Amino acid sequence: MPIGSGPQVHLVDLFRRHACLSIHDFWLRCFELGGMNTPWELDAFLHEASLPTYHEHNVMALALNEYFVEIGVNQTAPYIGM
């Protein structure tokens, strides 16, 4: 089920760009956490050409949040509920 709007995804992409993660590196981190999309589908989510499911959005947020911990940045990408 798509999340229905793009503002949350836009915020995830803003955080991704701020963290200087390429689409490929971000996709790999998402895939390692159980994301089931291709790099092209992830790119479509980030450019709001399609909408992720709640699960995929939260996988993207988790991937960013784990990366922020690794690099010592006090930032949290928001999760969304169903």
N, C-alpha and C positions, 0 to 999 in steps of 0.2 A: 504494500500500500504506500503510494507516494505521500510525502509530508504535506503537500498542498500549497506551499509557498516557498519562494526563494530567499527571503531575508536571512534565514538561518544559514543556508548554504553560502550566501554571499559573505557572511561573517567568517565561516570556516575558511573560505578562500582568502579572505583578507589576512587571517592569522597565518595561513600557509605561506603566503607571499612574504609576510613580515618575518617569518622564520627562514626564508630563503630556501624552501624545499621545492625542488622541481616537481612537475607532475609525476614523472616516473618514480622518483624517490618517495613521494607521498603515496603513490599507488602501492609501491612495494611494502611500505609500512602498514597500509590498510590491509593488503593481502595477507601479511603475516598475522594479522589480528582476526582474520576470518572474513574479510571483505571479498565478495564474489564477483566484482565487476572487473572489466578490462580497463587498461589505462585510458582508452578512448571514452568509455562510459563514465569514468571518474572525471575526465576532462569536461564531458558534457554536463555533468552535475555542477561542476565549479563555474561553468559559463552559463548556467541556468537554461541550457538547451533541453534538459530533462530533469526530473526531480528524483532524488533518492528515496528509498524507503526509510522508515524510522531507524531500522537496524543499520543500514548503510550510513546514514547521517551520523549515528552514534559511533560507528567504527571510525569514521573520519575524525570525529572529535577526540576519540581515544588515542588515535595515532598521533594527532597533534599534541595532546596533553602529555603523552609519554615522551615525545621528542622534547617538549619544553622542559621536562624534568631532567632529561639527559644533558641539555645544554645550560641548565641552571637559570632558566627564565621563569619568573613568577607570573605566569599567564595561564588562563584556563579557557579552552574553547568550550562553548556551551553544549550540553547534551539536550535532547528533547525527549519528552515522554509520548506514549502512544495515546 
